[in-house]
Amino acid sequence: MSIVQKNIQFIRSQNGLSQSQFAEDLNWSKSQVGAYEENRALPSIEKLIQLSDYTKIPVDILIRHDLKKSGSSSFIEIGNQRVLFPIMVDSDNENLIEVVPIKASAGYLSGYDDPEYIEQLQKIKLPFLPTGKHRAFPIKGDSMLPMKDGSFVIGRFIEDRRDIKTGKTYVLLTLNDGMVYKRVYNNIDLNDSLLLMSDNKTYNDYSVPMNEILELWEFTCSINTQEYSEEELKLSSIMNMFNELGVELKSLEKLIK
């Protein structure tokens, strides 16, 4: 069963349409829809573009990613395009927090929008967090003292750039600098950029254009690991620490239905 076949079936069923209704919406024939869903034929590039326009989902996502695994809530609106934003849920359909491990943080820039990358991350559940999608990121260096190297920041995903608050701290995924944790000054109305400031004043402030910012996560809470040795900062030890705090952990096997 091909990814395209699965996605056509999923899109049609999500919209509650029969094959005839779906074909009519796309100006396809019912036999074409049947052939695609039964994997007897593959849609042409023109048909894929039509499907992309219909769903506002980019073609590369339609042909590479199983939408059923992501779910409809895993998309965010950017302009007139729906962009895949991988969100993992548990068996009760509640959001889990993916933990980006220290050693793998460099790979987050290339894997942040890949459901397969997100799926392999370990997950935790913190029921006291406010509503929204959260993710845990490791802190490197000493630019945001007293937050020490090796600590974890849990951030809430910011979809609307208008919600960025001056003076708050954020984890930012940037095109040129990768993942950084900084205090932000909102200059969007002035020159469509953010001024990033370090709490450790030995580091200089710098601006980043909004078109270079891939993700923004507003600080929610932190896990301070500065009391632990380098050996104890392994992800397995972090998981044990969460257990000791009474935080519920979910294994990957329990997430797969």
N, C-alpha and C positions, 0 to 999 in steps of 0.2 A: 504494500500500500504506500503510495508516494505522499510526500508532504503536501503537494498541491491538491491531491485528491482529498486528503483529510481536511485541509483548510476550506475547500469549497463546500464540503458537507457541513463543516462546523459553522461557516458564515451563514449558510442557508438556514440551518436549524436554529441558530441564535436569533435570526430575524423572523422565525416562525412561518417560513414560506414553503409552499409546495414546490416541486421542481418546475411546474408550469409558471407559477408566480415569479419564481426566481429568474427563470429564463426571460420572462416578459420584462422584468425590471432592467435586465442587462442587455436586452435586445439580442439574446441568444435563442436557439431552438431548444425545446425540451429534450430532444435526443442528444444534443451537445452536452447539456447538463448531466444527463444520465451517463453518457460516455466518460465524462471527466470524473464523476463520482465513483464509477465502477472501474476506473483505471484502465479503460479500453482505449483512451486517447488522452493526449496532453494538450492543454490550451495553448494556442499560439501566443506570441509575444503581444499581439494586438489585443487578444482576449484578456491576457494578464493585466495589461494597461487599463482596460475597461473595468476589470475587477478592482484594481487599485483605486481608480477614480470613484468607484461605487462605495468602497469601504473606507477610503482615505487612509489606507495602509500601504506603505511603499512596497514595490514589487519584490525587492530582495527579501523582505520579511515574509511575504506570501509564499515564496518558493523555498525558503531556508528554515523557517521556524514553525513548529507545531503550535498553532494558535490555541488549541484546546488545552494545552499544558499551561499556557500563560493566563488564559481567562480574559474576559472583556475589561476587567478593572486594571489590567496590566498595560493599558495604553494611556498616554497623555496627549493632549492636544497642543501642537506647536504650529501656530498659524492655521493653515487649512489642512495640515497633515497630522495623522495619528502615528505616533512613534512608539515602538515597543519599549515598555519599561518593565523588566522582569520583576514580579512580585511573588514571593512564595507564601502559601497559606497552609495551615494544618488541616486535619480532618474535620475540624469544626468551622472551617472557612475563616479562621482568624489570622490576621497578619502575624508572621514571624519575623524576627530580626536576623538578617544575615550578618555574620561576623567576617569581615575582611581580615585575614591573618596577617601578622607583621611581615613574614617572609614573602607573601604573595601580593603585597600592596602595590608593588611596581607594575604588576600585571593587570591591575584594576582598570587602567586607562584603556587597554585594548579589550577588556572583557566586561565592562560595566553594562553594556547593552546586549550581552549575549546570554540568553536564558540558560544555556548549558553551563556556562561559567558560574552564574548565580546559583544554579541548582546544586552545584557541588560544594558550595560554602556551608560551613556548619551554621546551625540556627539556634537562637535562644528565644524565649518568650518572657517579656516583662509586662505583666498585666497592669502596672501602675502608670504606664506611659500615656500621654494624651493621644487623642485620635490622630491618625495619619500614618504614613509609611515611614518606618525607621530602619536604619542600618548602622552597624558599629564599625568604626574605623580606628586603626592604630595611629598613635601619635609618634612622630619622629623628631628628634632634636629638642632644643630648649627655647624655641622662639616664642612659645606661649606659656612661659612660667606663670604660676606654679605648676602647670600641667607638665609632667615629666615624660621623658622619652619612654615608650613602652606602654603608656596608658592607653585606654580606649575611650573614644568619644562616641556617644550614640546621638545621631542626628535625625531630624524629621525632614523628609523630602519637601523641598519648596518648588512647586510647579509654576506658580505665577510670580514673575520677577518683581511685580509691584508689591509683593508681601515682604520684600527684603527690608529689614529694619536696621537703621544706622546704629552702630555701637554694639550690636549683637555679634556673637561668634558663630562661624559657619565652617563646615568642611566643604571645600570647593574642589571639583574636578575640572582642571583647566587644560586647554589644548597643549600649551607649551611647558607648564610647570608640573603637570600631573596632579596628584592629590595633595592639597595643603589645608591646614587649619589656621584660620586667621580671624581677626576682628574686622568687621566690614563697615565702610562708610559708603552710603548709597549716592553715587553720582550719575545715576541713569538719566535723570532729567537734564543734567548739565552737559554731559558728553558721552552718554551711553556706556558708562564704565563703572567699575567698583574700585574703591581704594582699599587695599588690603594692608592691615596694620598688625604688627607683632606686639604682644604685651611686653616682651623683652626688648627694651629700647636700643639694644646694641644692633638690632636688625632694622634696616631701612624700610619705610613704607613704599608701596608700588601700586600702580594701577593696572587693571586687567579689563580689556574691552569685553562687553557682554557677549559678543559673537565668539569669544574664545572660552567661554564658560559652558561646560557640558552638563554639569550637575551642581546643585546647591543643597546642602543639608544643614538645617538650623540646629544648633546645640540644644540637646534636651537634658542629658546627664552624662556623667563620666564614670569610668571604672579606674580608680587610681591604683596602679601597680608598682609605684616607686619603692614600696617597702620590700619588693621581691628581687631576688638575684636574676641575672640574665638567664640562667638555666630554668628558673621558675616561671619565666615569662613566655614559655612555650604555650601554644594555644590549648593543649590538653590541660595545663595547669590553670589557665584562665577559666576553662569549662568547670574544673573542680571548684574553683573559687565561687563561680556562680551557683553551683550546687550547694555549697556551704551557706550561701546567702538565702537559700530557699527558692532560687529562680528555677523555673521549669525549663528543662532542655528537651529538644525534640531531635531525634536522630533522623537521618535522611531516609532510612527504611520506613519509618512511620509516616513520612510525608507522601510516599508513593502509594496510590490506591491500587 
